[in-house]
Amino acid sequence: MDVPWIAAQFPDLSGLAPLARGGQKIVFAAEHPVDGEVVLKLLPRETGERRLEREVLAGELIDCPRVPRIFATDTLNTPLGLCIWLREERVQGATLRQVLQSGPLGEAAILRLGSQLLEALAAAEQKRIVHRDIKPENVMVDPNGDYWLLDFGLSRHLDLESLTATQHAFGVGTCGYSAPEQMKNRKRAIDSRADLFALGVLLYEAATGANPFFDGARDQLDVLRRVEKTPLPRLRLPYDPEGELADLVATLTHKYPSQRPASVAEASAWLGEIVEARRALEPKGVI
């Protein structure tokens, strides 16, 4: 993409600069006179029109301070063909993947991460939307230490027709985080409990610095086999001597959806009890 040409098509944006590129999607950072700091996403229409439509719809439906707002969307004729674009609230900070390069999170950060992502997933659950791609790259940590859930581009809207072909042996998602039923494309089994599985894996990695599904795996098929067959090792943390957090993570990452919490709301209430118990034991303001 020719950045000056793109900037000329969006005269209301200033400081347009490339921010990221993933697959066919190109992302720019910019400043909007009303919406402030934003990101501009462009995607060639023929490569993923319906996926981007679902991402836009998710952003419009989910009302949560942990999910960036979508301000506008339309199409644009470019030298590369017709593109869909959307202008979204920009979250300053670093991805959780970048943060974890410095080591695992501590107790307070883990509890905040779990609580805030469950807040985002509860808002999605209320609209019958499954994110389906929870991983460190899709979580941002802002300068206040708050966590944001990004990129609903693979979201499954349970009240709309599925965009993944039923005959496909594998579903969409990220191997090593996505739930077994999601990666095996068992559509009828996919609901918000699939997001709970991925969140459990994310919390495990954030607390320990490692994802055991990847450690020593030969290839992605080996990772998939581990996700299907091998439980995560029990989480053992010095600040969790009674294993309350370990119990939650183990239940979130159960292979069978029926043995995970029945809903995001139930998981959120469980973690809320853990947080309140810790607050009662800690000096004010620590957690």
C-alpha positions in Angstrom: 0.0 0.0 0.0 1.1 3.5 -0.9 0.9 5.3 2.5 0.6 8.9 1.0 -2.1 7.6 -1.3 -4.0 6.0 1.6 -3.6 9.2 3.6 -5.1 11.2 0.7 -8.2 9.0 0.8 -8.8 9.8 4.5 -8.3 13.5 4.8 -9.9 13.5 8.3 -7.0 11.4 9.6 -3.6 12.8 10.4 -0.3 11.2 11.2 -1.2 8.0 9.2 1.6 5.4 9.7 1.8 1.6 9.2 1.2 -0.2 12.4 0.9 -4.0 11.6 0.1 -6.5 8.9 -1.4 -9.9 9.4 -2.5 -12.2 6.6 -4.3 -9.9 4.1 -5.1 -7.2 6.7 -3.1 -3.9 6.8 -3.4 -1.7 9.9 -2.4 1.9 10.2 -2.2 4.2 13.3 -3.7 7.7 12.9 -5.3 10.6 14.7 -9.0 11.6 14.2 -10.3 15.0 15.2 -13.3 13.6 17.1 -12.4 10.0 17.9 -8.7 10.7 18.9 -6.1 8.0 18.5 -7.4 5.3 16.1 -6.4 2.4 14.0 -7.4 2.1 10.3 -7.8 -1.5 9.1 -8.0 -2.4 5.4 -8.8 -5.8 3.9 -9.2 -6.7 0.2 -12.9 -7.4 -0.1 -12.7 -10.7 -1.9 -10.3 -12.2 0.7 -12.5 -11.8 3.7 -15.5 -9.6 3.3 -17.9 -11.6 5.5 -15.2 -12.1 8.1 -14.6 -8.4 8.4 -18.4 -7.8 8.4 -18.6 -10.1 11.4 -15.7 -8.2 13.1 -17.5 -4.9 12.6 -20.7 -6.4 13.9 -19.0 -7.7 17.0 -17.5 -4.3 17.7 -20.9 -2.7 17.3 -22.8 -5.2 19.4 -20.3 -5.7 22.3 -20.5 -2.8 24.8 -17.5 -3.2 27.1 -14.7 -1.0 28.2 -12.3 -3.9 27.6 -13.1 -4.1 23.9 -12.0 -1.3 21.5 -14.9 0.7 19.9 -15.5 0.7 16.1 -16.3 4.2 14.9 -16.9 3.8 11.2 -16.6 1.3 8.3 -17.0 1.5 4.5 -15.3 0.4 1.3 -12.5 2.0 -0.7 -11.3 1.4 -4.3 -7.6 1.0 -4.3 -4.9 0.1 -6.9 -5.1 -3.4 -5.4 -8.9 -3.6 -5.8 -11.9 -2.9 -3.6 -11.0 -2.9 0.1 -13.2 -2.8 3.2 -12.0 -0.5 5.9 -12.8 0.2 9.5 -11.8 2.9 11.9 -11.4 1.6 15.5 -10.3 3.0 18.9 -6.6 2.5 19.3 -5.3 1.0 22.5 -1.8 2.2 23.4 0.6 -0.1 25.1 2.1 -3.5 24.4 0.6 -6.9 23.5 0.6 -9.5 26.2 3.1 -11.5 24.1 5.5 -8.6 24.3 5.0 -8.2 28.0 5.7 -11.9 28.6 9.1 -11.6 27.0 10.2 -10.0 30.3 8.9 -12.9 32.3 5.6 -14.2 33.9 3.0 -11.9 35.5 2.7 -11.6 39.2 -0.4 -12.4 41.3 -2.1 -9.0 41.0 -1.6 -8.9 37.3 -2.8 -12.4 36.7 -6.0 -11.7 38.7 -6.6 -8.5 36.8 -5.9 -10.2 33.5 -8.4 -12.9 34.2 -11.0 -10.6 35.6 -10.9 -8.1 32.7 -10.8 -10.7 29.9 -13.8 -12.4 31.6 -15.5 -9.0 31.6 -15.0 -8.8 27.8 -16.1 -12.4 27.2 -19.2 -11.9 29.4 -20.2 -9.0 27.2 -19.6 -11.1 24.1 -21.6 -14.0 25.6 -24.6 -11.7 26.2 -24.6 -11.1 22.5 -24.0 -14.8 21.7 -20.6 -14.1 20.2 -17.6 -16.4 20.6 -14.2 -14.7 20.0 -12.4 -17.9 19.0 -8.9 -16.4 18.9 -7.8 -15.6 22.4 -4.0 -15.6 22.6 -1.2 -13.2 23.9 -1.0 -11.4 20.5 -4.7 -10.4 20.8 -4.5 -9.0 24.3 -3.2 -5.5 24.9 -1.9 -4.1 28.1 -2.3 -0.3 28.4 -0.2 2.1 30.4 -2.6 1.8 33.4 -2.0 -2.0 33.5 -5.5 -2.7 32.2 -6.1 -5.5 29.6 -8.0 -5.2 26.3 -9.3 -8.0 24.1 -8.6 -7.3 20.4 -9.5 -8.7 17.0 -12.9 -10.3 16.6 -12.0 -11.2 13.0 -12.6 -14.9 13.7 -15.6 -14.4 15.9 -18.5 -16.9 15.7 -21.9 -15.3 15.9 -24.1 -18.2 17.2 -27.3 -16.7 15.8 -25.8 -16.3 12.3 -24.8 -18.8 9.6 -21.3 -20.2 10.2 -18.6 -19.1 7.7 -16.5 -22.2 8.2 -17.3 -25.0 5.8 -18.8 -27.9 7.8 -16.7 -30.5 5.8 -13.4 -29.0 6.8 -11.5 -31.3 9.1 -10.1 -28.3 11.1 -11.8 -25.2 12.3 -10.4 -21.7 12.5 -8.4 -20.5 15.5 -4.8 -20.7 16.8 -3.5 -24.2 17.5 -2.2 -24.4 21.1 -4.8 -22.0 22.5 -8.1 -22.9 20.8 -10.3 -25.6 22.3 -10.4 -29.2 21.0 -13.9 -28.9 19.7 -13.0 -25.7 17.9 -9.9 -27.0 16.2 -11.8 -30.2 15.2 -14.6 -28.1 13.7 -17.3 -29.6 15.9 -19.6 -26.7 15.3 -22.5 -27.7 17.5 -20.1 -27.9 20.5 -18.7 -24.4 20.0 -20.0 -21.7 22.3 -18.5 -19.4 25.0 -16.9 -22.4 26.7 -14.4 -22.6 23.8 -13.3 -19.1 24.8 -13.0 -20.2 28.4 -10.6 -23.0 27.3 -8.3 -20.5 25.5 -8.5 -18.1 28.4 -7.3 -20.9 30.8 -4.3 -21.6 28.5 -3.6 -17.9 28.4 -3.7 -17.6 32.2 -1.4 -20.6 32.5 1.1 -19.1 30.1 0.9 -15.7 31.7 1.5 -17.2 35.2 4.4 -19.5 34.2 5.9 -17.9 31.1 5.3 -21.1 29.0 2.6 -22.9 27.1 3.1 -26.7 27.7 1.2 -27.5 24.5 4.1 -26.0 22.5 7.1 -27.1 24.6 9.0 -29.8 22.8 6.2 -30.3 20.2 7.4 -31.6 16.8 4.9 -29.7 14.7 1.4 -28.3 14.7 -0.2 -31.8 14.5 1.7 -32.7 17.7 0.4 -29.5 19.3 -3.2 -30.4 18.2 -2.8 -33.9 19.6 -1.6 -32.5 23.0 -4.6 -30.1 23.1 -6.9 -33.0 22.5 -5.3 -35.6 24.7 -2.9 -34.1 27.3 -4.1 -32.0 30.2 -2.1 -29.0 31.2 0.2 -29.7 34.2 -1.3 -28.5 37.4 -0.5 -24.9 38.0 1.7 -24.5 41.1 2.3 -20.9 42.2 3.8 -19.6 45.4 0.9 -17.2 45.9 -1.7 -20.0 45.4 -0.9 -22.4 48.2 -4.4 -23.8 48.5 -4.7 -24.2 44.7 -7.9 -22.1 44.1 -6.5 -20.5 41.0 -5.0 -23.8 39.9 -8.5 -25.4 40.2 -10.0 -22.7 38.1 -7.4 -23.0 35.3 -7.7 -26.8 35.3 -11.5 -26.6 34.9 -11.3 -23.9 32.2 -9.0 -26.1 30.2 -10.9 -29.4 30.5 -11.0 -31.3 27.2 -14.8 -31.6 27.3 -16.9 -28.4 27.2 -19.5 -30.0 29.6 -16.8 -30.2 32.3 -15.8 -26.5 32.0 -17.9 -23.7 33.7 -21.3 -23.6 32.0 -20.9 -20.0 31.1 -18.5 -17.0 31.2 -20.7 -15.6 33.9 -20.1 -18.6 36.1 -16.3 -18.5 35.5 -16.3 -14.8 36.3 -18.1 -15.4 39.5 -15.6 -18.1 40.5 -12.7 -15.9 39.8 -14.4 -13.1 41.6 -14.6 -15.2 44.8 -10.8 -15.9 44.5 -10.1 -12.2 44.1 -12.2 -11.2 47.1 -10.6 -13.9 49.2 -7.1 -12.6 48.3 -8.1 -9.0 49.0 -9.2 -9.9 52.5 -5.7 -11.3 53.2 -3.6 -8.6 51.5 -2.8 -5.0 52.5 -5.2 -2.5 50.9 -4.4 -1.7 47.3 -2.2 -4.7 46.6 -4.8 -6.6 44.6 
